[in-house]
């Protein structure tokens, strides 16, 4: 006799340009409340992975890196934080959940979700105005502050804020990524340089900026790898040879950044590092058909996630980009025209995004105290997600 299905309370959220299934930790089946194979098996089944058809027909995923996401929230035991936020990036065609990094886009939904789940002290939640939710991002041990608009004692989700890459407007949520760089000597730039001459065997030699801010990211100059920076998803994702080159660069870059010991480890660390390429501003037609004029932006940027070109820009990669733009000499800063910059507006496949960074140099060492951007979030569905009861066998 097949095991019956198990209902688990869940909420399906759009956060920024991503979607994910959100859980309250105490609502999870007991075997999934702690890290380990049981939790991974549960989340894989929720999303519908691994799926050799790459469609996620039998799960909540939508077969893209932006929609194969899960979040677990819990009230924080740290008095400096309101909620603990754990993010799991679920692989589409492999039995694998990557816990190595954050999702900056889904971070936009965490404050609202935590309030609705009752995880935030009611004293800190105003009837109207703005609720300031202090989020402990548990994957990377960092703090995110979400400024959540309130209406009638509940998080506002509808509004007139437009976010390129999202079809409909919603309420604006400002996110502050506090002290987003890794800690330790040369952690912001793991090689100690703002630009390195980098060789990827079988691909070539070119300049690269390796940075740990928001998420470990490798920035390349688009022209040095044969691109313009104006590419849309079909231009890259329809080119298996290009994708293979990017993955080779990413794997060797991960070794250079000290994230893995050898390139074989890249297969089990798909979420990080990210790889992106930048170019000076130029006019282009976005995925929606709108023409983005060169005068609207400071630079062009394209990024890959889980092996494919992202349809917009990952929030964490935007943190890395904003940080790099604020530091003279990085490839991002040079593409934006060089010099000191407190913010940049960059063009991505779906449109534009502005990100600001507070960076400082002391005794020749760069640090960043905060990176800020605006996103939006909306509940799409709430209730129960169902998984077969034999998922933990």
Secondary structure as GFF3:
##gff-version 3
##sequence-region A 1 393
A	DSSP	beta_strand	5	15	.	.	.	ID=ss1
A	DSSP	beta_strand	18	24	.	.	.	ID=ss2
A	DSSP	three_ten_helix	25	27	.	.	.	ID=ss3
A	DSSP	three_ten_helix	30	32	.	.	.	ID=ss4
A	DSSP	alpha_helix	37	47	.	.	.	ID=ss5
A	DSSP	beta_strand	69	75	.	.	.	ID=ss6
A	DSSP	beta_strand	83	90	.	.	.	ID=ss7
A	DSSP	beta_strand	97	98	.	.	.	ID=ss8
A	DSSP	alpha_helix	107	116	.	.	.	ID=ss9
A	DSSP	three_ten_helix	122	124	.	.	.	ID=ss10
A	DSSP	beta_strand	129	137	.	.	.	ID=ss11
A	DSSP	beta_strand	142	151	.	.	.	ID=ss12
A	DSSP	beta_strand	154	155	.	.	.	ID=ss13
A	DSSP	beta_strand	173	178	.	.	.	ID=ss14
A	DSSP	beta_strand	196	200	.	.	.	ID=ss15
A	DSSP	beta_strand	204	212	.	.	.	ID=ss16
A	DSSP	beta_strand	216	221	.	.	.	ID=ss17
A	DSSP	three_ten_helix	222	225	.	.	.	ID=ss18
A	DSSP	alpha_helix	233	237	.	.	.	ID=ss19
A	DSSP	alpha_helix	240	256	.	.	.	ID=ss20
A	DSSP	three_ten_helix	263	268	.	.	.	ID=ss21
A	DSSP	beta_strand	274	280	.	.	.	ID=ss22
A	DSSP	beta_strand	284	285	.	.	.	ID=ss23
A	DSSP	beta_strand	291	292	.	.	.	ID=ss24
A	DSSP	three_ten_helix	294	296	.	.	.	ID=ss25
A	DSSP	beta_strand	299	305	.	.	.	ID=ss26
A	DSSP	beta_strand	308	309	.	.	.	ID=ss27
A	DSSP	alpha_helix	315	325	.	.	.	ID=ss28
A	DSSP	alpha_helix	331	335	.	.	.	ID=ss29
A	DSSP	beta_strand	343	348	.	.	.	ID=ss30
A	DSSP	beta_strand	351	362	.	.	.	ID=ss31
A	DSSP	beta_strand	365	375	.	.	.	ID=ss32
A	DSSP	beta_strand	377	388	.	.	.	ID=ss33
A	DSSP	three_ten_helix	389	392	.	.	.	ID=ss34
###
